[in-house]
Amino acid sequence: MTETSPSGSTLAEAETFLAAHPEIEAFDIILHDANGIGRGKIIRRHELEGLYKSGRHLPISILGLDICGEDVHETGLIWDQGDGDLRAWPIPGTLVALHGTTPPRGEVFMSMYTLDGAPMTSDPRHALAAQVEALAAEDLYPAGAFELEFFLLENTRDQYGKMQPAHDVLDGRASRKTEVYSVDHLHGMLPLFSDIYAGAKAAGINAETMISEYAPGQYELTLHYRENVMQAADDVVRLKRIVRAQARAHGVTACFMAKPNENYAGSGMHFHVSMQDGTGKNIFREEVEGQWNEAIRHALGGLKETMAESMLVFAPHANSWRRFASQSYAPVSPTWGVNNRSVALRIPAGDIRARRIEHRPSGVDASPYLVGATVLAGIRHGMKNQIDPGPETTGNGYEEAGTSAIPSDWKSAIDAAKGSEFLKEALGEDMHRTFTAIKAAEYGRVMRTVSEVDFDLYLHTV
């Protein structure tokens, strides 16, 4: 008997996929937690139809884990609820083949529901869905895409314990230069990049331009704009898995830390977002180029006003905060500007019909589902309350850092997020409680850990 799936998935999707891919022997079933980590199981081919008929029981605690995969009791998802099972259901359209796996495998994304079919609201996916639904009730439909920046590193560290840029997989050549925008430098990684593009194609992702970025071993991969921002979030989490797997297959490490090297720029996850009305018109588009309409101005105003209390979503880990430094292409104040990469909220140059906001604070280590939910909530807040964004920054946005109300460290961001009524609305009460509890537990873990920095600074000096 096939039960009605609350996610909208159907048995026909599984049957069609199995018929088209007789070679696939197993499937990764993946649920994303508050840290964006894929949790789940690998099931055999014959189990797929059962997954689509009845879902899959998974413990509720899977959504209350810290970065190490350990329980965070303060989430209320562990013993407070007896660590009972809920039911995860497949997400329609996310069943894909995985490129280059032996034996051949596929994967499907899942989302968590209660046993009676209600959304389990500590699932980050439901937080983004709730904001999309709130905008749809106002006849507004967000579209967007995330940029993916990452490092390719050697599997071993140098003699000083530092990470080092990966050798070219083509011929083993090594470079410690920044190589920003060097096309020839990209050629050394072409076998790996070809497999990344093949993996993206197999997964239905339109991956586009590859760039050598502003640090040794750093790259950027752009993604095609989506009219559905949930698909945009799915694209970036799936592409991270593809990049990591293909890098490993080529003997190097893909790194999605926000700041793996203290001497160079970190990795962002810029979110490009626009807004359509029911007729398909982009409401951020101005009638005369450069004369901003109220919709985009108020959206900018809402994002500026809510940025301080939202920074924990955009910079969720201890390492995230090392990325924010002056002149490092990471914003340090809630500024906005046109064609200006020193601001937090950038209006890119280009065709006014494609007018959008580039939200730049997030690191690549953030959850795109939570980032998306928070950004959309900020836009709604600004448009509803007609918030003026203030004057445009036309010069160096880093010079305004001294006037910023943005938290300057991780602990301050955690405290701000805990007390934020806006963030509670943006994520939903349950997701807000879960996320802030997990981050507080991670902070405690970091603070009680004796690091190499401690020994370097204090072992022979105090």
TORKOL-4160 file (C-alpha; in steps of 0.2 Angstrom, whole numbers, padded with zeros to 4 digits, m for minus):
462
<pt num="1" X="0000" Y="0000" Z="0000"/>
<pt num="2" X="0007" Y="0017" Z="m0005"/>
<pt num="3" X="0004" Y="0031" Z="0008"/>
<pt num="4" X="0001" Y="0049" Z="0003"/>
<pt num="5" X="0018" Y="0058" Z="0004"/>
<pt num="6" X="0017" Y="0075" Z="0013"/>
<pt num="7" X="0032" Y="0080" Z="0002"/>
<pt num="8" X="0023" Y="0077" Z="m0014"/>
<pt num="9" X="0034" Y="0063" Z="m0020"/>
<pt num="10" X="0026" Y="0049" Z="m0030"/>
<pt num="11" X="0030" Y="0031" Z="m0033"/>
<pt num="12" X="0029" Y="0034" Z="m0051"/>
<pt num="13" X="0045" Y="0045" Z="m0050"/>
<pt num="14" X="0055" Y="0030" Z="m0042"/>
<pt num="15" X="0048" Y="0017" Z="m0055"/>
<pt num="16" X="0053" Y="0028" Z="m0069"/>
<pt num="17" X="0070" Y="0031" Z="m0063"/>
<pt num="18" X="0073" Y="0013" Z="m0059"/>
<pt num="19" X="0068" Y="0009" Z="m0077"/>
<pt num="20" X="0079" Y="0022" Z="m0084"/>
<pt num="21" X="0094" Y="0017" Z="m0074"/>
<pt num="22" X="0096" Y="m0002" Z="m0072"/>
<pt num="23" X="0114" Y="m0001" Z="m0068"/>
<pt num="24" X="0111" Y="0008" Z="m0051"/>
<pt num="25" X="0113" Y="m0003" Z="m0036"/>
<pt num="26" X="0111" Y="0008" Z="m0021"/>
<pt num="27" X="0105" Y="0026" Z="m0016"/>
<pt num="28" X="0111" Y="0039" Z="m0003"/>
<pt num="29" X="0096" Y="0045" Z="0006"/>
<pt num="30" X="0101" Y="0062" Z="0013"/>
<pt num="31" X="0093" Y="0074" Z="0026"/>
<pt num="32" X="0102" Y="0090" Z="0029"/>
<pt num="33" X="0104" Y="0096" Z="0047"/>
<pt num="34" X="0106" Y="0114" Z="0054"/>
<pt num="35" X="0125" Y="0114" Z="0049"/>
<pt num="36" X="0121" Y="0109" Z="0031"/>
<pt num="37" X="0128" Y="0091" Z="0034"/>
<pt num="38" X="0120" Y="0077" Z="0025"/>
<pt num="39" X="0113" Y="0064" Z="0037"/>
<pt num="40" X="0105" Y="0048" Z="0032"/>
<pt num="41" X="0108" Y="0030" Z="0025"/>
<pt num="42" X="0113" Y="0021" Z="0010"/>
<pt num="43" X="0099" Y="0009" Z="0004"/>
<pt num="44" X="0099" Y="m0005" Z="m0009"/>
<pt num="45" X="0091" Y="m0004" Z="m0025"/>
<pt num="46" X="0076" Y="m0015" Z="m0020"/>
<pt num="47" X="0072" Y="m0003" Z="m0006"/>
<pt num="48" X="0069" Y="0013" Z="m0016"/>
<pt num="49" X="0051" Y="0009" Z="m0020"/>
<pt num="50" X="0047" Y="0006" Z="m0002"/>
<pt num="51" X="0055" Y="0023" Z="0002"/>
<pt num="52" X="0043" Y="0031" Z="m0010"/>
<pt num="53" X="0028" Y="0021" Z="m0004"/>
<pt num="54" X="0030" Y="0024" Z="0015"/>
<pt num="55" X="0044" Y="0036" Z="0018"/>
<pt num="56" X="0058" Y="0031" Z="0030"/>
<pt num="57" X="0059" Y="0031" Z="0049"/>
<pt num="58" X="0073" Y="0041" Z="0056"/>
<pt num="59" X="0077" Y="0047" Z="0074"/>
<pt num="60" X="0071" Y="0065" Z="0078"/>
<pt num="61" X="0089" Y="0067" Z="0086"/>
<pt num="62" X="0096" Y="0068" Z="0068"/>
<pt num="63" X="0091" Y="0086" Z="0067"/>
<pt num="64" X="0099" Y="0090" Z="0084"/>
<pt num="65" X="0117" Y="0086" Z="0081"/>
<pt num="66" X="0132" Y="0097" Z="0082"/>
<pt num="67" X="0146" Y="0098" Z="0069"/>
<pt num="68" X="0154" Y="0082" Z="0076"/>
<pt num="69" X="0138" Y="0072" Z="0074"/>
<pt num="70" X="0135" Y="0072" Z="0093"/>
<pt num="71" X="0118" Y="0075" Z="0102"/>
<pt num="72" X="0115" Y="0093" Z="0109"/>
<pt num="73" X="0102" Y="0090" Z="0123"/>
<pt num="74" X="0098" Y="0109" Z="0124"/>
<pt num="75" X="0089" Y="0107" Z="0107"/>
<pt num="76" X="0075" Y="0098" Z="0116"/>
<pt num="77" X="0075" Y="0085" Z="0102"/>
<pt num="78" X="0084" Y="0071" Z="0111"/>
<pt num="79" X="0077" Y="0064" Z="0128"/>
<pt num="80" X="0064" Y="0077" Z="0130"/>
<pt num="81" X="0055" Y="0068" Z="0116"/>
<pt num="82" X="0062" Y="0051" Z="0120"/>
<pt num="83" X="0072" Y="0051" Z="0104"/>
<pt num="84" X="0058" Y="0044" Z="0095"/>
<pt num="85" X="0057" Y="0041" Z="0076"/>
<pt num="86" X="0049" Y="0053" Z="0064"/>
<pt num="87" X="0047" Y="0050" Z="0045"/>
<pt num="88" X="0058" Y="0056" Z="0031"/>
<pt num="89" X="0050" Y="0057" Z="0014"/>
<pt num="90" X="0059" Y="0060" Z="m0003"/>
<pt num="91" X="0059" Y="0077" Z="m0011"/>
<pt num="92" X="0051" Y="0077" Z="m0028"/>
<pt num="93" X="0064" Y="0080" Z="m0042"/>
<pt num="94" X="0079" Y="0076" Z="m0031"/>
<pt num="95" X="0082" Y="0058" Z="m0036"/>
<pt num="96" X="0097" Y="0058" Z="m0047"/>
<pt num="97" X="0112" Y="0047" Z="m0053"/>
<pt num="98" X="0129" Y="0050" Z="m0045"/>
<pt num="99" X="0143" Y="0052" Z="m0058"/>
<pt num="100" X="0158" Y="0040" Z="m0057"/>
<pt num="101" X="0153" Y="0029" Z="m0043"/>
<pt num="102" X="0158" Y="0011" Z="m0042"/>
<pt num="103" X="0147" Y="0002" Z="m0041"/>
<pt num="104" X="0134" Y="0014" Z="m0048"/>
<pt num="105" X="0124" Y="0024" Z="m0035"/>
<pt num="106" X="0111" Y="0037" Z="m0035"/>
<pt num="107" X="0105" Y="0049" Z="m0022"/>
<pt num="108" X="0089" Y="0058" Z="m0016"/>
<pt num="109" X="0086" Y="0072" Z="m0004"/>
<pt num="110" X="0074" Y="0069" Z="0011"/>
<pt num="111" X="0064" Y="0080" Z="0022"/>
<pt num="112" X="0057" Y="0076" Z="0040"/>
<pt num="113" X="0039" Y="0075" Z="0044"/>
<pt num="114" X="0029" Y="0070" Z="0060"/>
<pt num="115" X="0021" Y="0053" Z="0059"/>
<pt num="116" X="0004" Y="0062" Z="0055"/>
<pt num="117" X="0012" Y="0071" Z="0040"/>
<pt num="118" X="0015" Y="0088" Z="0047"/>
<pt num="119" X="0032" Y="0097" Z="0043"/>
<pt num="120" X="0045" Y="0094" Z="0057"/>
<pt num="121" X="0050" Y="0112" Z="0060"/>
<pt num="122" X="0068" Y="0109" Z="0065"/>
<pt num="123" X="0071" Y="0103" Z="0048"/>
<pt num="124" X="0080" Y="0118" Z="0039"/>
<pt num="125" X="0072" Y="0114" Z="0023"/>
<pt num="126" X="0055" Y="0118" Z="0030"/>
<pt num="127" X="0061" Y="0135" Z="0036"/>
<pt num="128" X="0065" Y="0141" Z="0019"/>
<pt num="129" X="0049" Y="0133" Z="0012"/>
<pt num="130" X="0039" Y="0143" Z="0025"/>
<pt num="131" X="0047" Y="0160" Z="0019"/>
<pt num="132" X="0043" Y="0155" Z="0001"/>
<pt num="133" X="0025" Y="0151" Z="0006"/>
<pt num="134" X="0023" Y="0168" Z="0015"/>
<pt num="135" X="0029" Y="0178" Z="0000"/>
<pt num="136" X="0018" Y="0168" Z="m0012"/>
<pt num="137" X="0003" Y="0173" Z="0000"/>
<pt num="138" X="0008" Y="0191" Z="m0005"/>
<pt num="139" X="0009" Y="0186" Z="m0024"/>
<pt num="140" X="0028" Y="0187" Z="m0023"/>
<pt num="141" X="0040" Y="0174" Z="m0030"/>
<pt num="142" X="0059" Y="0174" Z="m0026"/>
<pt num="143" X="0072" Y="0168" Z="m0039"/>
<pt num="144" X="0090" Y="0166" Z="m0036"/>
<pt num="145" X="0107" Y="0157" Z="m0036"/>
<pt num="146" X="0121" Y="0154" Z="m0024"/>
<pt num="147" X="0140" Y="0156" Z="m0029"/>
<pt num="148" X="0151" Y="0142" Z="m0023"/>
<pt num="149" X="0169" Y="0146" Z="m0018"/>
<pt num="150" X="0181" Y="0133" Z="m0012"/>
<pt num="151" X="0199" Y="0128" Z="m0010"/>
<pt num="152" X="0208" Y="0113" Z="m0018"/>
<pt num="153" X="0221" Y="0107" Z="m0005"/>
<pt num="154" X="0234" Y="0094" Z="m0003"/>
<pt num="155" X="0229" Y="0079" Z="0007"/>
<pt num="156" X="0244" Y="0082" Z="0019"/>
<pt num="157" X="0250" Y="0098" Z="0027"/>
<pt num="158" X="0267" Y="0106" Z="0025"/>
<pt num="159" X="0282" Y="0106" Z="0037"/>
<pt num="160" X="0274" Y="0120" Z="0047"/>
<pt num="161" X="0257" Y="0111" Z="0049"/>
<pt num="162" X="0249" Y="0123" Z="0036"/>
<pt num="163" X="0237" Y="0118" Z="0023"/>
<pt num="164" X="0244" Y="0119" Z="0005"/>
<pt num="165" X="0237" Y="0122" Z="m0012"/>
<pt num="166" X="0234" Y="0106" Z="m0022"/>
<pt num="167" X="0245" Y="0100" Z="m0036"/>
<pt num="168" X="0238" Y="0101" Z="m0053"/>
<pt num="169" X="0229" Y="0084" Z="m0056"/>
<pt num="170" X="0234" Y="0085" Z="m0074"/>
<pt num="171" X="0253" Y="0084" Z="m0072"/>
<pt num="172" X="0257" Y="0086" Z="m0054"/>
<pt num="173" X="0263" Y="0104" Z="m0055"/>
<pt num="174" X="0262" Y="0114" Z="m0039"/>
<pt num="175" X="0260" Y="0133" Z="m0037"/>
<pt num="176" X="0258" Y="0144" Z="m0021"/>
<pt num="177" X="0253" Y="0159" Z="m0031"/>
<pt num="178" X="0237" Y="0168" Z="m0030"/>
<pt num="179" X="0234" Y="0165" Z="m0049"/>
<pt num="180" X="0217" Y="0176" Z="m0048"/>
<pt num="181" X="0208" Y="0174" Z="m0065"/>
<pt num="182" X="0222" Y="0164" Z="m0073"/>
<pt num="183" X="0215" Y="0154" Z="m0087"/>
<pt num="184" X="0231" Y="0144" Z="m0089"/>
<pt num="185" X="0231" Y="0139" Z="m0070"/>
<pt num="186" X="0213" Y="0132" Z="m0073"/>
<pt num="187" X="0220" Y="0120" Z="m0086"/>
<pt num="188" X="0230" Y="0110" Z="m0073"/>
<pt num="189" X="0214" Y="0105" Z="m0065"/>
<pt num="190" X="0204" Y="0102" Z="m0081"/>
<pt num="191" X="0202" Y="0083" Z="m0078"/>
<pt num="192" X="0194" Y="0086" Z="m0061"/>
<pt num="193" X="0184" Y="0100" Z="m0067"/>
<pt num="194" X="0177" Y="0089" Z="m0081"/>
<pt num="195" X="0171" Y="0077" Z="m0069"/>
<pt num="196" X="0163" Y="0090" Z="m0058"/>
<pt num="197" X="0154" Y="0096" Z="m0073"/>
<pt num="198" X="0149" Y="0078" Z="m0078"/>
<pt num="199" X="0143" Y="0076" Z="m0060"/>
<pt num="200" X="0133" Y="0092" Z="m0061"/>
<pt num="201" X="0125" Y="0087" Z="m0077"/>
<pt num="202" X="0120" Y="0070" Z="m0071"/>
<pt num="203" X="0112" Y="0078" Z="m0056"/>
<pt num="204" X="0102" Y="0091" Z="m0067"/>
<pt num="205" X="0113" Y="0106" Z="m0061"/>
<pt num="206" X="0117" Y="0119" Z="m0073"/>
<pt num="207" X="0135" Y="0123" Z="m0067"/>
<pt num="208" X="0143" Y="0137" Z="m0077"/>
<pt num="209" X="0159" Y="0147" Z="m0075"/>
<pt num="210" X="0174" Y="0141" Z="m0066"/>
<pt num="211" X="0186" Y="0155" Z="m0060"/>
<pt num="212" X="0203" Y="0154" Z="m0051"/>
<pt num="213" X="0199" Y="0165" Z="m0036"/>
<pt num="214" X="0209" Y="0177" Z="m0025"/>
<pt num="215" X="0220" Y="0165" Z="m0015"/>
<pt num="216" X="0232" Y="0150" Z="m0019"/>
<pt num="217" X="0221" Y="0135" Z="m0022"/>
<pt num="218" X="0204" Y="0144" Z="m0022"/>
<pt num="219" X="0191" Y="0142" Z="m0035"/>
<pt num="220" X="0173" Y="0148" Z="m0039"/>
<pt num="221" X="0160" Y="0139" Z="m0048"/>
<pt num="222" X="0144" Y="0149" Z="m0053"/>
<pt num="223" X="0127" Y="0141" Z="m0054"/>
<pt num="224" X="0113" Y="0145" Z="m0066"/>
<pt num="225" X="0099" Y="0156" Z="m0059"/>
<pt num="226" X="0083" Y="0147" Z="m0053"/>
<pt num="227" X="0066" Y="0153" Z="m0052"/>
<pt num="228" X="0063" Y="0142" Z="m0037"/>
<pt num="229" X="0075" Y="0147" Z="m0023"/>
<pt num="230" X="0073" Y="0130" Z="m0015"/>
<pt num="231" X="0081" Y="0122" Z="m0030"/>
<pt num="232" X="0095" Y="0135" Z="m0029"/>
<pt num="233" X="0098" Y="0129" Z="m0011"/>
<pt num="234" X="0098" Y="0111" Z="m0017"/>
<pt num="235" X="0110" Y="0115" Z="m0031"/>
<pt num="236" X="0123" Y="0121" Z="m0020"/>
<pt num="237" X="0122" Y="0108" Z="m0006"/>
<pt num="238" X="0122" Y="0094" Z="m0020"/>
<pt num="239" X="0137" Y="0103" Z="m0029"/>
<pt num="240" X="0147" Y="0103" Z="m0013"/>
<pt num="241" X="0145" Y="0084" Z="m0012"/>
<pt num="242" X="0150" Y="0082" Z="m0030"/>
<pt num="243" X="0165" Y="0093" Z="m0029"/>
<pt num="244" X="0171" Y="0084" Z="m0013"/>
<pt num="245" X="0169" Y="0067" Z="m0020"/>
<pt num="246" X="0177" Y="0071" Z="m0037"/>
<pt num="247" X="0192" Y="0080" Z="m0028"/>
<pt num="248" X="0194" Y="0064" Z="m0017"/>
<pt num="249" X="0194" Y="0053" Z="m0033"/>
<pt num="250" X="0208" Y="0064" Z="m0041"/>
<pt num="251" X="0219" Y="0063" Z="m0025"/>
<pt num="252" X="0216" Y="0081" Z="m0018"/>
<pt num="253" X="0205" Y="0088" Z="m0004"/>
<pt num="254" X="0190" Y="0100" Z="m0007"/>
<pt num="255" X="0189" Y="0112" Z="0007"/>
<pt num="256" X="0173" Y="0122" Z="0011"/>
<pt num="257" X="0179" Y="0130" Z="0027"/>
<pt num="258" X="0176" Y="0149" Z="0026"/>
<pt num="259" X="0195" Y="0153" Z="0030"/>
<pt num="260" X="0208" Y="0139" Z="0028"/>
<pt num="261" X="0222" Y="0152" Z="0026"/>
<pt num="262" X="0224" Y="0167" Z="0038"/>
<pt num="263" X="0235" Y="0176" Z="0025"/>
<pt num="264" X="0222" Y="0176" Z="0010"/>
<pt num="265" X="0204" Y="0179" Z="0007"/>
<pt num="266" X="0191" Y="0166" Z="0013"/>
<pt num="267" X="0177" Y="0158" Z="0003"/>
<pt num="268" X="0160" Y="0166" Z="0002"/>
<pt num="269" X="0143" Y="0159" Z="m0003"/>
<pt num="270" X="0135" Y="0175" Z="m0011"/>
<pt num="271" X="0116" Y="0174" Z="m0013"/>
<pt num="272" X="0109" Y="0182" Z="m0029"/>
<pt num="273" X="0091" Y="0185" Z="m0026"/>
<pt num="274" X="0077" Y="0194" Z="m0036"/>
<pt num="275" X="0058" Y="0195" Z="m0034"/>
<pt num="276" X="0044" Y="0192" Z="m0047"/>
<pt num="277" X="0026" Y="0196" Z="m0045"/>
<pt num="278" X="0012" Y="0185" Z="m0051"/>
<pt num="279" X="0014" Y="0191" Z="m0069"/>
<pt num="280" X="0032" Y="0186" Z="m0069"/>
<pt num="281" X="0039" Y="0204" Z="m0069"/>
<pt num="282" X="0055" Y="0207" Z="m0059"/>
<pt num="283" X="0049" Y="0220" Z="m0046"/>
<pt num="284" X="0067" Y="0225" Z="m0042"/>
<pt num="285" X="0068" Y="0231" Z="m0060"/>
<pt num="286" X="0069" Y="0250" Z="m0062"/>
<pt num="287" X="0060" Y="0259" Z="m0076"/>
<pt num="288" X="0075" Y="0271" Z="m0079"/>
<pt num="289" X="0092" Y="0263" Z="m0076"/>
<pt num="290" X="0100" Y="0269" Z="m0059"/>
<pt num="291" X="0083" Y="0276" Z="m0052"/>
<pt num="292" X="0080" Y="0263" Z="m0039"/>
<pt num="293" X="0062" Y="0259" Z="m0036"/>
<pt num="294" X="0054" Y="0257" Z="m0019"/>
<pt num="295" X="0054" Y="0238" Z="m0019"/>
<pt num="296" X="0072" Y="0236" Z="m0021"/>
<pt num="297" X="0076" Y="0250" Z="m0009"/>
<pt num="298" X="0065" Y="0243" Z="0005"/>
<pt num="299" X="0072" Y="0226" Z="0002"/>
<pt num="300" X="0089" Y="0233" Z="0005"/>
<pt num="301" X="0083" Y="0242" Z="0020"/>
<pt num="302" X="0076" Y="0226" Z="0028"/>
<pt num="303" X="0092" Y="0217" Z="0025"/>
<pt num="304" X="0102" Y="0230" Z="0032"/>
<pt num="305" X="0092" Y="0232" Z="0048"/>
<pt num="306" X="0091" Y="0213" Z="0051"/>
<pt num="307" X="0109" Y="0209" Z="0047"/>
<pt num="308" X="0117" Y="0211" Z="0064"/>
<pt num="309" X="0105" Y="0199" Z="0072"/>
<pt num="310" X="0106" Y="0187" Z="0058"/>
<pt num="311" X="0125" Y="0185" Z="0057"/>
<pt num="312" X="0125" Y="0169" Z="0066"/>
<pt num="313" X="0116" Y="0161" Z="0051"/>
<pt num="314" X="0128" Y="0169" Z="0039"/>
<pt num="315" X="0144" Y="0165" Z="0049"/>
<pt num="316" X="0139" Y="0149" Z="0060"/>
<pt num="317" X="0156" Y="0142" Z="0065"/>
<pt num="318" X="0172" Y="0148" Z="0074"/>
<pt num="319" X="0182" Y="0148" Z="0058"/>
<pt num="320" X="0168" Y="0158" Z="0049"/>
<pt num="321" X="0173" Y="0174" Z="0059"/>
<pt num="322" X="0191" Y="0173" Z="0053"/>
<pt num="323" X="0184" Y="0178" Z="0035"/>
<pt num="324" X="0179" Y="0195" Z="0040"/>
<pt num="325" X="0194" Y="0207" Z="0038"/>
<pt num="326" X="0196" Y="0223" Z="0030"/>
<pt num="327" X="0201" Y="0223" Z="0011"/>
<pt num="328" X="0198" Y="0204" Z="0011"/>
<pt num="329" X="0182" Y="0204" Z="0000"/>
<pt num="330" X="0171" Y="0199" Z="0015"/>
<pt num="331" X="0159" Y="0213" Z="0021"/>
<pt num="332" X="0162" Y="0220" Z="0038"/>
<pt num="333" X="0147" Y="0232" Z="0039"/>
<pt num="334" X="0129" Y="0233" Z="0033"/>
<pt num="335" X="0132" Y="0243" Z="0018"/>
<pt num="336" X="0124" Y="0243" Z="0000"/>
<pt num="337" X="0131" Y="0249" Z="m0016"/>
<pt num="338" X="0130" Y="0247" Z="m0035"/>
<pt num="339" X="0144" Y="0237" Z="m0044"/>
<pt num="340" X="0154" Y="0238" Z="m0027"/>
<pt num="341" X="0162" Y="0222" Z="m0020"/>
<pt num="342" X="0167" Y="0231" Z="m0003"/>
<pt num="343" X="0149" Y="0231" Z="0002"/>
<pt num="344" X="0138" Y="0218" Z="0010"/>
<pt num="345" X="0123" Y="0221" Z="m0001"/>
<pt num="346" X="0128" Y="0223" Z="m0019"/>
<pt num="347" X="0117" Y="0228" Z="m0034"/>
<pt num="348" X="0127" Y="0220" Z="m0049"/>
<pt num="349" X="0130" Y="0230" Z="m0065"/>
<pt num="350" X="0120" Y="0223" Z="m0080"/>
<pt num="351" X="0103" Y="0222" Z="m0088"/>
<pt num="352" X="0090" Y="0231" Z="m0078"/>
<pt num="353" X="0078" Y="0217" Z="m0083"/>
<pt num="354" X="0089" Y="0205" Z="m0072"/>
<pt num="355" X="0090" Y="0217" Z="m0058"/>
<pt num="356" X="0095" Y="0208" Z="m0041"/>
<pt num="357" X="0103" Y="0210" Z="m0024"/>
<pt num="358" X="0119" Y="0200" Z="m0021"/>
<pt num="359" X="0119" Y="0196" Z="m0003"/>
<pt num="360" X="0138" Y="0194" Z="0002"/>
<pt num="361" X="0140" Y="0191" Z="0020"/>
<pt num="362" X="0138" Y="0172" Z="0020"/>
<pt num="363" X="0153" Y="0160" Z="0020"/>
<pt num="364" X="0152" Y="0144" Z="0010"/>
<pt num="365" X="0151" Y="0135" Z="0027"/>
<pt num="366" X="0134" Y="0141" Z="0030"/>
<pt num="367" X="0117" Y="0132" Z="0027"/>
<pt num="368" X="0109" Y="0138" Z="0011"/>
<pt num="369" X="0092" Y="0134" Z="0017"/>
<pt num="370" X="0094" Y="0144" Z="0033"/>
<pt num="371" X="0103" Y="0158" Z="0023"/>
<pt num="372" X="0089" Y="0158" Z="0010"/>
<pt num="373" X="0075" Y="0159" Z="0024"/>
<pt num="374" X="0084" Y="0173" Z="0033"/>
<pt num="375" X="0087" Y="0184" Z="0018"/>
<pt num="376" X="0069" Y="0182" Z="0011"/>
<pt num="377" X="0063" Y="0186" Z="0029"/>
<pt num="378" X="0074" Y="0202" Z="0029"/>
<pt num="379" X="0067" Y="0207" Z="0012"/>
<pt num="380" X="0049" Y="0204" Z="0018"/>
<pt num="381" X="0053" Y="0214" Z="0033"/>
<pt num="382" X="0059" Y="0229" Z="0023"/>
<pt num="383" X="0045" Y="0229" Z="0011"/>
<pt num="384" X="0032" Y="0227" Z="0024"/>
<pt num="385" X="0039" Y="0241" Z="0035"/>
<pt num="386" X="0045" Y="0252" Z="0020"/>
<pt num="387" X="0063" Y="0253" Z="0027"/>
<pt num="388" X="0074" Y="0266" Z="0020"/>
<pt num="389" X="0092" Y="0258" Z="0017"/>
<pt num="390" X="0100" Y="0275" Z="0018"/>
<pt num="391" X="0113" Y="0282" Z="0006"/>
<pt num="392" X="0123" Y="0271" Z="m0006"/>
<pt num="393" X="0141" Y="0267" Z="m0002"/>
<pt num="394" X="0150" Y="0273" Z="m0018"/>
<pt num="395" X="0168" Y="0271" Z="m0012"/>
<pt num="396" X="0177" Y="0259" Z="0000"/>
<pt num="397" X="0164" Y="0250" Z="0011"/>
<pt num="398" X="0177" Y="0245" Z="0023"/>
<pt num="399" X="0179" Y="0263" Z="0029"/>
<pt num="400" X="0162" Y="0262" Z="0037"/>
<pt num="401" X="0166" Y="0247" Z="0048"/>
<pt num="402" X="0169" Y="0258" Z="0063"/>
<pt num="403" X="0150" Y="0263" Z="0063"/>
<pt num="404" X="0144" Y="0245" Z="0061"/>
<pt num="405" X="0132" Y="0237" Z="0073"/>
<pt num="406" X="0136" Y="0220" Z="0066"/>
<pt num="407" X="0144" Y="0208" Z="0079"/>
<pt num="408" X="0162" Y="0207" Z="0078"/>
<pt num="409" X="0164" Y="0189" Z="0085"/>
<pt num="410" X="0156" Y="0172" Z="0086"/>
<pt num="411" X="0150" Y="0174" Z="0104"/>
<pt num="412" X="0142" Y="0190" Z="0101"/>
<pt num="413" X="0133" Y="0183" Z="0086"/>
<pt num="414" X="0126" Y="0169" Z="0096"/>
<pt num="415" X="0120" Y="0180" Z="0109"/>
<pt num="416" X="0112" Y="0192" Z="0096"/>
<pt num="417" X="0104" Y="0177" Z="0088"/>
<pt num="418" X="0097" Y="0170" Z="0104"/>
<pt num="419" X="0088" Y="0186" Z="0108"/>
<pt num="420" X="0082" Y="0190" Z="0090"/>
<pt num="421" X="0063" Y="0190" Z="0088"/>
<pt num="422" X="0066" Y="0193" Z="0069"/>
<pt num="423" X="0077" Y="0177" Z="0068"/>
<pt num="424" X="0064" Y="0167" Z="0077"/>
<pt num="425" X="0051" Y="0173" Z="0064"/>
<pt num="426" X="0063" Y="0170" Z="0050"/>
<pt num="427" X="0068" Y="0152" Z="0055"/>
<pt num="428" X="0052" Y="0147" Z="0065"/>
<pt num="429" X="0052" Y="0145" Z="0083"/>
<pt num="430" X="0058" Y="0127" Z="0083"/>
<pt num="431" X="0072" Y="0129" Z="0070"/>
<pt num="432" X="0078" Y="0145" Z="0080"/>
<pt num="433" X="0079" Y="0135" Z="0096"/>
<pt num="434" X="0088" Y="0121" Z="0088"/>
<pt num="435" X="0100" Y="0131" Z="0078"/>
<pt num="436" X="0105" Y="0143" Z="0092"/>
<pt num="437" X="0107" Y="0128" Z="0104"/>
<pt num="438" X="0118" Y="0119" Z="0092"/>
<pt num="439" X="0129" Y="0134" Z="0090"/>
<pt num="440" X="0131" Y="0137" Z="0108"/>
<pt num="441" X="0136" Y="0119" Z="0111"/>
<pt num="442" X="0149" Y="0121" Z="0097"/>
<pt num="443" X="0156" Y="0137" Z="0105"/>
<pt num="444" X="0158" Y="0128" Z="0121"/>
<pt num="445" X="0167" Y="0114" Z="0112"/>
<pt num="446" X="0179" Y="0126" Z="0104"/>
<pt num="447" X="0182" Y="0136" Z="0120"/>
<pt num="448" X="0187" Y="0121" Z="0130"/>
<pt num="449" X="0199" Y="0114" Z="0117"/>
<pt num="450" X="0217" Y="0117" Z="0119"/>
<pt num="451" X="0223" Y="0122" Z="0102"/>
<pt num="452" X="0240" Y="0123" Z="0093"/>
<pt num="453" X="0239" Y="0142" Z="0095"/>
<pt num="454" X="0239" Y="0140" Z="0114"/>
<pt num="455" X="0255" Y="0131" Z="0114"/>
<pt num="456" X="0263" Y="0142" Z="0101"/>
<pt num="457" X="0259" Y="0158" Z="0111"/>
<pt num="458" X="0260" Y="0152" Z="0129"/>
<pt num="459" X="0270" Y="0136" Z="0131"/>
<pt num="460" X="0287" Y="0144" Z="0133"/>
<pt num="461" X="0282" Y="0162" Z="0138"/>
<pt num="462" X="0270" Y="0162" Z="0153"/>
